[in-house]
Amino acid sequence: MTLARLAALHGVATSYAPSADRTVPVPDATVVAVLAALGVDAATPEAVSASLAAAELAAAARLLPPTVVHWHAQDPPSAPPLPPPLVAALPPGTRVRIEAEDGGEADWTAPGTKAAGPKAPWPALPLGVHRATARTPDGRTARTTLVVAPERTPQPPARTHGFLVQLYSLLSARSWGMGDLGDLAEVAGWAGRAVGAGFLQVNPLHAAVPGTPTDPSPYRPSSRRFPDPVHLRIEDIPEYAYVRERKRLDELLKAADALRRSVLDDGELIDRDAVWALKREALEAVHAVPQPPGRRAAYCDYLAHQGQALEDHATWCALAERYGPDWTRWPGGLRDPRSAATARARRELIDRVDFHTRLAWLTDTQLAAAQRAARDAGMAVGLVHDLAVGVHPGGADAWAQQRTFAQGMSVGAPPDAFNARGQDWGLPPWRPDVLAASGYAPYRGLLRNLLRHAGALRIDHVMGLFRLWWVPRGQEPTAGTYVRYDAEAMLAVLVLEAHRAGAVVIGEDLGTVEPGVREALSRRGVLGTSVLWFERDWEGTGRPLPPAAWREACVATATTHDLPSTAARLTGEHVELRHRLGLLTRPLAEEQAEDAAEVGEWLAYLARLGLLPEGARGEEGAVRAVYRFLLRTPARMVGVWLPDAVGDRRPQNLPGTWDQYPNWRLPVAGPDGRPLALEDVVSSPRLHGLMRVFASWPGTAAAGARTRTAPPGARPT
């Protein structure tokens, strides 16, 4: 019980409930290891007792928690504002000095008895993250972070539809072997103008860990704070036109063309390493071109705005070129970003540091151009960026912010009905105590950078704002436990930064979701994610959920990057693929029968609703029926998985595989598996047939007078 009390005080679970009727105890060794990662000694009974006594004494003496949230009503209040309840409960006469984020100051005194006079009004604080210091009459003091946030995030201006795109998979005639930010701007302009799309959601564009081979997963990056320059469209950089070594650039262009053709014409996989080798050489040449005064001033503004975070990121990149991409294997002094050895190395490598800061800026400018293209095309939302749940333990963020991460721990998921062994994602978690002590500075900086050029932000595994499954290094995922975060503070910072950016927030809330989490997110305006195949009346009949019963506050879609395409689902090809790779846990015939029954049930339901006029024989008509169904739901946003629009059968990622399947390396393809260039995708008869389903939907009409759907080859008038 003593260990359990200590764990509870630090937000560490000693049991978890995978279902309403089952509770699983967490091994004591796991609890001890997790507490150690939080800086709490529980290695012996004596240590547990001492740590518990210290924690309970600190809790009893604490006037205020590390973070206080004040939800600010967005409508003008009819009465003077009230202080946050935790502040209002301070002892009478306590003086509170507030240092506002904008440099202003305010004071408030906790009221005493009724006889002492009227209550002091709470100051009208601006939205932001402020510091507050409380001093009681008996001399006790407390400091806290005061987050003043709007009550809800911005919402989509109207019901809208859009595309879900894996950018690397969408190559154009100008791509250097994988989709780039120039392609993103082009597809955004096309989607907004030609088919009335209101948003374009892309995979995480975070900076990857360099190396050969590079991990192709966009969900295991080196840094979530800065984008990856591999996405740059080289020819769109203004200095490119002034590179003197034109012969070498022409050779690089020819090599890039060959790389592109190998993917689109010869069926080769996307080779991120080969793409980066070509682009890096071209960028070295571009970097040698002097910047004109205006460009130089813009670059300097970016450096000043990003500050230490960018300097750390670029320093890591420069050191990784010399010592390798895993900072834990660097010479001892360089493992600390604030050491004298690192400062010396930064000075020695200043040219390389400048190269990498320049790449971050160039990528940022092209991201801005892509968002402008989306909004200029009439998109109500524009680009939807994706925030991965964590970072690579050897990467830039883990090096620069290592005190914020829990050492020796990895984020994952507990055992469930889909994975009896649990999951270990190999990503170090943030320490909730360090986050709170820093006023959530790392989290705020991350959100601000991601929202710079976004109309919306998707948060992968949004349940991580509430709790995360920590797995001690060397242990199986089944030996993990949940660690709780201050969800109200995490949500307040998220809502605040989304408000400042005018951006919608979408939470990926699939899988095991703690009771109350979806409701808490909905109260703050965070949209959920609803996937057709998972939406059933689980507590009743178990049948498909009627469209009217779907939640409104969500992005409704037919599939995701981790699931089969709709065509593969309808034809059963996804089961055959998993069988060929040895991933099935039951006989093939049994899996096929269950899958066919599920698909048959859905098709029969779609037919009863009158959504399958083409009949059940044609897979293309069934895909359209699925999206007709999604349009009947009240969902605020409906996402079209781009491969669905052209009949692609192949998943972009097959969880549970590594070398067995080419995850994150496939171009978009047609039903026959032949890769399609961006130009082929946007002129696809099949795509335009699907888009006609959306033509009369109010979410399309709201896009504006320019919205139109035309057959391939038709000239807009």
C-alpha positions as a printed Julia matrix, in Angstrom:
717×3 Matrix{Float64}:
   0.0     0.0     0.0
   2.88    2.38    0.73
   4.25    1.97   -2.81
   0.74    2.41   -4.24
   0.28    5.69   -2.3
   3.63    6.96   -3.52
   2.79    6.01   -7.09
  -0.6     7.72   -6.89
   1.0    10.97   -5.72
   3.17   10.95   -8.85
   0.45    9.9   -11.29
   1.74    6.36  -11.79
  -0.89    3.63  -12.08
  -0.51    0.41  -10.1
  -3.27   -1.31  -12.1
  -5.24   -0.75  -15.28
  -8.59   -1.89  -16.65
  -8.5    -3.18  -20.26
 -12.27   -3.69  -20.0
 -15.05   -2.73  -17.61
 -15.02   -6.17  -15.97
 -11.28   -6.74  -15.7
  -8.45   -5.13  -13.72
  -4.81   -6.02  -14.27
  -2.2    -5.28  -11.56
   1.06   -3.63  -12.59
   4.26   -5.39  -11.41
   5.97   -3.63   -8.51
   9.22   -3.64  -10.49
   7.54   -1.58  -13.21
   6.22    0.94  -10.7
   9.68    1.27   -9.11
  11.35    1.77  -12.51
   8.83    4.39  -13.63
   9.14    6.29  -10.37
  12.91    6.27  -10.79
  12.48    7.81  -14.25
  10.49   10.57  -12.51
  13.31   11.15  -10.06
  11.65    9.31   -7.16
  13.6     6.65   -5.24
  11.5     3.57   -4.5
  14.23    0.96   -4.77
  13.89   -0.29   -1.16
  11.13   -0.26    1.47
  13.1     2.39    3.35
  13.41    4.52    0.22
   9.68    4.17   -0.44
   8.85    5.35    3.07
  11.22    8.31    2.84
   9.97    9.34   -0.6
   6.36    9.01    0.5
   6.92   11.12    3.59
   8.6    13.81    1.52
   5.84   13.76   -1.12
   3.05   13.95    1.44
   4.76   16.78    3.31
   5.19   18.72    0.05
   1.55   18.11   -0.88
   0.31   19.31    2.49
   2.41   22.48    2.33
   1.57   23.28   -1.31
  -0.55   26.39   -1.71
  -1.04   25.97   -5.44
  -0.37   23.24   -7.99
   2.41   23.79  -10.54
  -0.17   24.91  -13.12
  -3.48   26.71  -12.74
  -5.87   26.97  -15.68
  -8.32   29.82  -16.13
 -10.82   29.18  -18.92
 -11.7    32.55  -20.39
 -15.23   33.02  -21.72
 -15.02   34.33  -25.27
 -18.21   36.37  -24.96
 -17.91   39.58  -22.92
 -18.81   38.69  -19.32
 -21.86   40.37  -17.79
 -20.19   40.37  -14.37
 -16.62   40.96  -13.15
 -14.38   37.93  -13.84
 -13.89   35.43  -11.05
 -10.52   33.95  -10.08
  -9.77   30.29  -10.83
 -11.23   28.1    -8.06
  -7.78   26.97   -6.88
  -6.73   30.61   -6.45
 -10.02   31.58   -4.82
  -9.4    28.9    -2.18
  -6.18   30.51   -0.95
  -6.08   31.62    2.69
  -7.71   35.02    3.36
  -5.34   37.9     2.85
  -3.04   36.02    0.49
  -1.52   38.42   -2.02
  -1.1    37.21   -5.6
   1.25   39.0    -7.99
   0.74   38.08  -11.66
   3.45   38.66  -14.25
   1.68   38.54  -17.57
   3.14   37.06  -20.73
   3.06   40.47  -22.41
   5.14   42.05  -19.62
   2.26   43.58  -17.68
   1.61   43.0   -13.99
  -1.5    42.67  -11.84
  -2.24   42.1    -8.17
  -5.08   40.37   -6.33
  -5.75   39.73   -2.66
  -7.74   36.76   -1.44
 -10.83   38.05    0.39
 -11.29   37.46    4.09
 -14.55   37.22    6.04
 -17.74   38.97    4.97
 -17.09   41.6     7.61
 -13.83   42.45    5.92
 -15.59   44.13    3.04
 -16.36   43.38   -0.59
 -14.4    40.78   -2.55
 -11.47   42.07   -4.56
 -12.13   41.81   -8.32
 -10.01   39.35  -10.26
  -7.93   41.21  -12.88
  -8.98   40.92  -16.5
  -5.93   39.03  -17.74
  -5.09   38.62  -21.42
  -4.98   35.19  -22.99
  -1.56   33.66  -22.44
   0.77   31.78  -20.13
   1.56   33.92  -17.09
   3.51   33.5   -13.85
   1.79   33.99  -10.5
   3.34   34.27   -7.04
   1.2    33.91   -3.92
   2.26   35.1    -0.45
   0.16   34.28    2.59
  -0.06   36.52    5.68
   2.05   34.0     7.61
   4.91   34.23    5.1
   4.42   31.13    2.96
   4.96   31.53   -0.79
   4.02   29.58   -3.9
   4.75   30.06   -7.57
   2.6    28.69  -10.33
   2.05   28.91  -14.08
  -1.3    30.51  -14.86
  -2.7    29.54  -18.26
  -5.53   31.78  -19.45
  -7.13   30.08  -22.43
 -10.32   30.34  -24.47
 -12.97   27.77  -23.63
 -12.82   26.09  -27.06
 -10.62   25.72  -30.1
 -11.66   27.33  -33.42
 -14.13   25.26  -35.44
 -14.41   24.62  -39.19
 -16.47   27.47  -40.67
 -18.83   24.97  -42.32
 -19.13   21.27  -43.05
 -16.39   20.42  -45.48
 -14.58   17.56  -47.17
 -10.95   17.09  -48.09
  -8.21   14.63  -48.91
  -5.91   12.62  -46.66
  -2.51   12.44  -48.37
   0.85   10.83  -47.68
   2.98   13.51  -49.32
   5.98   11.31  -50.13
   3.67    8.98  -52.13
   2.4    11.68  -54.49
   5.09   12.26  -57.12
   4.66   14.73  -59.96
   6.59   15.28  -63.17
   8.79   17.71  -61.2
   9.43   15.58  -58.11
  12.89   14.31  -57.28
  11.81   10.74  -56.54
   9.2    11.5   -53.84
   6.4    14.0   -53.31
   7.55   17.44  -52.16
   6.2    20.77  -50.97
   5.81   22.0   -54.52
   3.53   19.02  -55.14
   1.66   19.83  -51.95
   0.96   23.36  -53.17
  -0.15   22.05  -56.55
  -2.53   19.43  -55.19
  -3.93   21.97  -52.71
  -4.62   24.46  -55.49
  -6.23   21.76  -57.63
  -8.31   20.25  -54.83
  -9.69   23.6   -53.7
 -10.57   24.87  -57.15
 -11.49   21.75  -59.11
 -13.35   19.62  -56.57
 -14.28   22.06  -53.82
 -12.13   20.48  -51.12
 -11.91   22.41  -47.89
  -8.78   20.8   -46.44
  -5.75   18.68  -47.25
  -4.38   16.52  -44.46
  -0.77   15.36  -44.78
   1.43   12.92  -42.91
   3.87   14.34  -40.35
   6.55   16.39  -42.11
   8.86   16.31  -39.08
  12.64   16.13  -39.51
  13.77   12.52  -39.84
  16.84   10.94  -38.27
  19.57   11.01  -40.96
  21.43    7.87  -41.87
  21.51    5.02  -44.33
  19.01    3.59  -44.34
  16.8     6.31  -42.9
  13.8     5.13  -40.93
  11.02    5.91  -43.44
   8.3     6.21  -40.79
   7.1     9.81  -40.41
   5.96    8.89  -36.9
   9.46    8.3   -35.47
  11.22   11.59  -36.23
  14.39   13.2   -35.0
  12.51   16.42  -34.29
   8.85   17.35  -34.18
   9.75   21.04  -33.85
  11.25   21.49  -37.32
  10.29   20.15  -40.76
  12.41   17.89  -42.92
  14.25   19.6   -45.81
  13.91   16.43  -47.89
  10.47   17.84  -48.76
  11.94   20.96  -50.4
  11.23   21.72  -54.07
  14.77   22.69  -55.02
  13.89   24.65  -58.14
  11.5    26.89  -56.16
  14.31   28.29  -54.01
  15.11   31.77  -55.46
  18.89   31.35  -55.08
  18.75   28.2   -57.23
  18.63   30.35  -60.37
  21.97   31.94  -59.47
  24.03   28.81  -58.83
  27.11   29.03  -61.06
  27.83   25.3   -61.32
  24.99   24.72  -63.81
  26.57   21.63  -65.3
  26.51   19.83  -61.96
  22.94   20.96  -61.32
  21.94   19.58  -64.71
  23.51   16.27  -63.77
  21.57   16.25  -60.5
  18.35   16.99  -62.37
  18.98   14.07  -64.7
  19.63   11.8   -61.73
  16.44   13.04  -60.07
  14.49   12.37  -63.26
  15.86    8.83  -63.38
  14.93    8.33  -59.74
  11.39    9.55  -60.38
  10.99    7.33  -63.44
  12.29    4.31  -61.53
   9.36    4.72  -59.12
   6.63    5.68  -61.56
   7.63    3.54  -64.55
   9.74    0.67  -63.21
   7.91   -0.11  -59.97
  10.81    0.68  -57.66
  10.15    1.75  -54.09
  10.52    5.35  -52.99
  14.14    5.73  -51.89
  14.25    8.58  -49.41
  18.02    8.22  -48.93
  18.71    8.56  -52.65
  16.39   11.57  -52.87
  18.14   13.27  -49.98
  21.62   12.58  -51.38
  20.68   14.47  -54.56
  18.88   17.29  -52.79
  21.61   17.76  -50.21
  24.23   18.27  -52.92
  21.98   20.75  -54.71
  21.29   22.57  -51.45
  25.02   22.86  -50.75
  25.35   24.69  -54.06
  22.35   26.89  -53.3
  23.76   27.68  -49.87
  26.89   29.14  -51.49
  24.83   31.78  -53.31
  24.77   35.11  -51.4
  21.31   36.15  -50.26
  19.96   39.51  -51.45
  19.18   42.03  -48.65
  15.46   41.29  -48.39
  15.94   37.53  -48.24
  18.74   37.93  -45.72
  16.54   40.09  -43.51
  13.73   37.51  -43.66
  16.18   34.75  -42.74
  17.51   36.76  -39.8
  13.95   37.36  -38.59
  13.36   33.62  -38.66
  16.55   32.97  -36.69
  15.54   35.52  -34.07
  12.03   34.12  -33.81
  13.19   30.51  -33.4
  16.08   31.31  -31.08
  17.75   28.62  -29.0
  15.49   25.83  -30.25
  16.67   26.24  -33.85
  20.3    26.64  -32.81
  20.08   23.38  -30.87
  18.44   21.58  -33.78
  21.03   22.78  -36.29
  23.86   21.98  -33.89
  22.6    18.43  -33.52
  22.41   18.1   -37.32
  25.98   19.35  -37.68
  27.27   17.03  -34.95
  25.35   14.11  -36.45
  27.23   14.61  -39.72
  30.51   14.12  -37.86
  29.65   11.64  -35.11
  26.57    9.8   -36.36
  22.81   10.22  -35.79
  22.61    8.78  -32.24
  23.73   11.37  -29.67
  23.97    8.75  -26.92
  27.06    7.4   -28.75
  28.82   10.75  -29.16
  31.91   11.73  -27.14
  30.89   12.41  -23.55
  31.06   16.2   -23.55
  28.9    16.51  -26.65
  26.0    14.6   -25.13
  25.08   17.71  -23.15
  23.75   20.53  -25.35
  24.83   23.11  -22.74
  28.36   21.85  -22.16
  31.54   23.76  -22.94
  32.51   20.99  -25.38
  29.29   21.48  -27.32
  29.8    25.26  -27.41
  33.29   24.74  -28.85
  32.03   22.26  -31.41
  29.29   24.67  -32.45
  31.87   27.38  -33.1
  34.05   24.97  -35.08
  31.07   23.8   -37.15
  29.43   27.2   -37.54
  29.22   26.86  -41.34
  27.39   23.54  -41.0
  25.13   24.95  -38.29
  24.24   27.84  -40.6
  23.57   25.37  -43.43
  21.02   23.5   -41.33
  19.33   26.62  -39.97
  19.03   27.83  -43.58
  17.39   24.54  -44.58
  14.86   24.88  -41.77
  14.0    28.38  -42.96
  13.7    27.37  -46.61
  11.38   24.51  -45.66
   9.31   26.85  -43.53
   8.92   29.28  -46.44
   7.71   26.52  -48.75
   5.25   25.29  -46.13
   3.91   28.84  -45.95
   3.57   28.9   -49.74
   1.63   25.63  -49.7
  -0.82   26.94  -47.11
  -1.25   30.16  -49.12
  -1.99   28.07  -52.21
  -4.64   26.15  -50.28
  -6.36   29.25  -48.96
  -6.08   31.08  -52.29
  -7.86   28.1   -53.86
 -10.84   28.68  -51.57
 -10.15   26.03  -48.96
 -12.02   26.8   -45.75
  -9.35   25.11  -43.6
  -6.33   24.48  -45.81
  -3.46   22.27  -44.72
  -3.93   19.89  -41.81
  -0.56   19.04  -40.3
   0.02   15.92  -38.24
   1.77   15.76  -34.85
   3.46   12.44  -34.12
   3.2    11.09  -30.6
   6.93   11.23  -29.91
  10.51   11.39  -31.21
  13.43    9.05  -31.81
  15.5     8.59  -28.62
  18.74    9.36  -30.47
  17.44   12.38  -32.37
  17.66   16.15  -32.12
  14.74   16.79  -29.76
  15.78   14.02  -27.36
  19.28   15.56  -27.25
  18.27   19.2   -26.9
  15.45   18.54  -24.41
  16.82   15.45  -22.67
  15.91   16.7   -19.22
  12.28   16.87  -20.35
  12.23   13.22  -21.45
  11.97   10.22  -19.14
  15.23    8.32  -19.48
  14.99    4.56  -19.85
  11.3     4.67  -20.81
   9.39    4.19  -24.05
   5.82    5.01  -25.05
   3.57    2.19  -26.2
   0.18    0.61  -25.66
  -1.1    -2.07  -23.29
  -2.37   -5.45  -24.5
  -5.81   -5.27  -26.1
  -8.15   -7.28  -28.29
  -6.09   -6.47  -31.39
  -2.61   -7.02  -29.93
  -2.31   -9.4   -27.01
   1.39   -8.59  -26.54
   0.95   -4.82  -26.32
   3.08   -2.32  -28.23
   6.4    -0.56  -27.68
   6.84    2.38  -30.06
  10.42    3.16  -29.08
   9.67    6.81  -28.29
  10.74    8.39  -24.98
   7.88   10.11  -23.14
   7.87   13.61  -21.76
   8.11   13.85  -17.97
   4.9    15.46  -16.71
   6.64   17.01  -13.72
   9.33   18.7   -15.82
   6.74   19.94  -18.32
   4.76   21.54  -15.51
   7.86   23.08  -13.9
   8.81   24.67  -17.22
   5.38   26.2   -17.73
   4.93   23.74  -20.62
   7.51   25.65  -22.65
   8.61   22.66  -24.8
   4.99   21.82  -25.58
   4.09   25.43  -26.37
   7.06   25.84  -28.68
   6.24   22.63  -30.49
   2.63   23.65  -31.09
   3.53   27.14  -32.27
   5.92   25.83  -34.9
   3.46   23.24  -36.19
   0.64   25.77  -36.34
   2.66   28.45  -38.19
   1.3    27.38  -41.56
  -1.65   25.17  -40.69
  -5.38   25.51  -40.94
  -5.72   22.55  -38.6
  -3.59   20.21  -36.55
  -4.16   16.47  -36.18
  -2.75   15.0   -32.96
  -1.78   11.36  -33.2
  -2.89    9.35  -30.14
  -4.55   12.38  -28.57
  -5.24   10.31  -25.46
  -1.61   11.01  -24.61
  -2.67   14.43  -23.34
  -4.25   12.54  -20.44
  -2.02    9.52  -19.91
   0.62    7.45  -21.69
   1.67    3.84  -21.4
   5.31    3.8   -20.26
   7.41    0.69  -20.9
  10.72    0.34  -18.99
  13.7    -0.3   -21.26
  14.33   -4.01  -21.79
  10.84   -5.03  -20.7
   7.96   -6.38  -22.74
   5.09   -3.94  -23.41
   2.91   -6.05  -21.11
   5.14   -4.91  -18.23
   4.31   -1.23  -18.67
   1.97    1.1   -16.84
   0.06    4.31  -17.34
   1.5     7.65  -16.25
  -0.89   10.54  -15.93
  -0.39   14.08  -17.26
  -2.15   17.26  -16.2
  -4.79   16.99  -18.92
  -6.42   20.31  -18.11
  -3.1    22.13  -18.5
  -2.2    20.23  -21.68
  -5.61   21.02  -23.15
  -5.45   24.67  -22.1
  -2.09   25.18  -23.81
  -3.39   23.39  -26.92
  -6.57   25.48  -27.06
  -4.59   28.69  -26.47
  -2.1    28.05  -29.27
  -4.81   26.85  -31.67
  -6.79   30.03  -30.92
  -3.76   32.2   -31.64
  -3.24   30.41  -34.96
  -6.93   30.31  -35.84
  -6.58   26.56  -36.37
  -8.93   23.6   -35.95
  -7.67   20.7   -33.8
  -8.36   17.05  -34.64
  -7.6    14.29  -32.17
  -6.88   10.73  -33.32
  -8.89    8.97  -30.63
  -9.0     5.41  -31.98
  -8.2     2.33  -29.92
  -8.28    2.14  -26.12
  -9.81    5.39  -24.85
 -10.2     6.08  -21.15
 -13.79    6.91  -20.07
 -14.41   10.65  -20.12
 -11.56   11.52  -22.49
 -13.7    12.01  -25.6
 -16.14   14.13  -23.61
 -13.33   16.3   -22.22
 -11.89   16.82  -25.7
 -15.3    17.65  -27.13
 -15.93   20.28  -24.43
 -12.79   22.06  -25.59
 -13.73   21.89  -29.28
 -11.24   19.18  -30.27
 -12.71   17.11  -33.1
 -12.43   13.33  -32.92
 -11.71   10.75  -35.61
 -14.41    8.31  -36.7
 -13.58    5.44  -39.09
 -16.5     3.7   -40.78
 -15.48    0.11  -40.0
 -15.17    0.86  -36.27
 -18.46    2.71  -35.87
 -20.89    0.13  -34.49
 -23.42   -0.02  -31.7
 -20.94   -1.78  -29.46
 -23.07   -1.5   -26.33
 -26.24   -2.71  -28.04
 -26.84   -4.67  -31.22
 -23.25   -4.59  -32.46
 -24.5    -3.59  -35.88
 -23.25   -0.66  -37.98
 -24.06    2.64  -36.36
 -26.74    4.56  -38.31
 -25.32    7.71  -39.91
 -27.55    9.99  -37.83
 -26.07    8.47  -34.65
 -22.5     9.45  -35.52
 -20.98   12.31  -33.57
 -20.87   15.7   -35.23
 -17.54   16.83  -33.79
 -15.3    14.57  -35.84
 -13.47   13.91  -39.06
 -15.3    10.99  -40.64
 -13.3     8.75  -42.94
 -13.28    5.26  -44.39
  -9.71    4.35  -43.46
  -6.34    5.63  -42.22
  -2.66    5.16  -43.04
  -2.52    2.15  -40.69
  -5.57    0.38  -42.19
  -6.37   -1.27  -45.52
  -7.61    0.92  -48.33
 -11.36    0.73  -48.86
 -10.92   -1.22  -52.12
  -8.72   -3.78  -50.35
 -11.22   -4.03  -47.51
 -14.16   -4.58  -49.85
 -12.38   -7.21  -51.96
 -10.75   -9.03  -49.05
  -7.27   -8.47  -50.48
  -6.01   -7.17  -47.14
  -6.61  -10.6   -45.57
  -4.69  -12.32  -48.37
  -1.8    -9.88  -47.91
  -1.57  -10.55  -44.19
  -1.7   -14.29  -44.9
   1.2   -14.07  -47.37
   3.25  -12.22  -44.76
   2.46  -14.71  -41.99
   0.57  -12.19  -39.86
  -2.67  -14.12  -39.34
  -3.26  -15.78  -35.99
  -6.08  -17.99  -37.31
  -6.53  -20.18  -40.42
  -6.94  -18.22  -43.65
 -10.41  -19.6   -44.36
 -11.62  -18.54  -40.93
 -10.25  -15.01  -41.34
 -11.74  -14.71  -44.84
 -15.15  -15.9   -43.7
 -15.28  -13.38  -40.86
 -14.06  -10.57  -43.1
 -16.57  -11.42  -45.85
 -19.39  -11.47  -43.3
 -18.45   -8.01  -42.02
 -18.17   -6.54  -45.51
 -21.41   -8.22  -46.55
 -23.22   -6.76  -43.57
 -22.02   -3.27  -44.46
 -22.9    -3.63  -48.14
 -26.39   -4.86  -47.3
 -26.86   -1.91  -44.96
 -25.63    0.56  -47.58
 -28.07   -0.96  -50.08
 -30.98   -0.67  -47.63
 -30.13    3.01  -47.2
 -30.26    3.49  -50.97
 -26.57    4.35  -51.15
 -25.53    1.55  -53.52
 -27.3     2.25  -56.82
 -24.47    0.56  -58.72
 -25.21   -2.78  -57.02
 -22.97   -4.9   -54.85
 -20.9    -6.46  -57.65
 -18.64   -3.57  -58.51
 -15.99   -2.61  -55.97
 -15.77    0.93  -57.39
 -19.47    1.52  -56.8
 -19.12    0.15  -53.27
 -16.33    2.64  -52.54
 -18.64    5.44  -53.63
 -21.38    4.03  -51.43
 -19.05    4.16  -48.42
 -18.44    7.86  -48.99
 -22.13    8.52  -49.62
 -22.68    7.05  -46.17
 -20.06    9.32  -44.61
 -21.77   12.33  -46.16
 -25.01   11.32  -44.46
 -23.4    11.57  -41.05
 -23.37   14.95  -39.24
 -19.53   14.95  -39.21
 -18.07   18.44  -39.57
 -15.26   17.16  -41.81
 -15.25   14.18  -44.19
 -11.83   12.9   -45.25
 -11.21   11.05  -48.52
  -8.19    8.77  -48.35
  -6.54    9.74  -51.65
  -5.65    6.13  -52.6
  -9.38    5.31  -52.28
 -10.13    7.86  -54.98
  -8.01    5.97  -57.54
  -8.67    2.4   -56.35
  -5.28    1.7   -54.76
  -5.33   -1.7   -53.0
  -2.08   -1.4   -51.06
  -1.77   -0.07  -47.49
   0.83    2.61  -46.92
   1.75    1.03  -43.6
   1.13   -2.47  -42.29
   1.53   -2.49  -38.49
   3.49   -5.41  -37.16
   5.89   -5.52  -40.11
   9.34   -4.11  -40.73
  11.3    -5.71  -43.6
   8.4    -7.92  -44.68
   6.48   -5.01  -46.23
   7.59   -1.68  -47.8
   5.96    0.59  -45.25
   5.99    4.31  -46.08
   7.74    3.7   -49.44
   4.89    3.15  -51.91
   3.66    5.67  -54.47
  -0.07    6.09  -55.01
  -1.24    3.47  -57.52
  -4.31    2.46  -59.45
  -6.33   -0.76  -59.0
  -3.76   -2.67  -61.05
  -0.9    -1.58  -58.81
   0.61    0.68  -61.47
   2.0     3.85  -59.86
   0.24    7.09  -60.71
   1.89   10.48  -60.97
   0.12   13.49  -59.49
  -0.93   14.49  -63.0
  -2.53   11.05  -63.47
  -4.27   11.22  -60.11
  -5.98   14.57  -60.69
  -7.18   13.49  -64.15
  -8.33   10.02  -63.04
 -11.87    9.19  -64.28
 -12.33    7.09  -61.16
 -11.41   10.01  -58.9
 -13.8    12.35  -60.68
 -16.54    9.72  -60.45
 -16.09    9.66  -56.69
 -15.96   13.44  -56.5
 -19.36   13.64  -58.2
 -20.71   12.05  -55.02
 -19.58   15.21  -53.22
 -20.73   17.68  -55.87
 -24.19   18.34  -54.42
 -23.16   18.02  -50.77
 -23.57   21.27  -48.78
 -19.97   20.99  -47.62
 -18.84   21.31  -51.23
 -21.24   24.07  -52.18
 -19.98   26.12  -49.24
 -16.51   26.23  -50.76
 -17.54   29.11  -52.99
 -18.59   30.02  -56.48
 -15.34   28.7   -57.96
 -16.13   25.14  -56.81
 -16.86   22.76  -59.66
 -16.52   19.12  -60.54
 -15.78   18.31  -64.16
 -14.87   15.17  -66.06
 -11.19   14.69  -66.92
 -10.1    16.89  -69.78
 -12.96   19.33  -69.5
 -11.86   22.96  -69.58
 -13.21   25.11  -66.74
 -15.24   28.07  -67.86
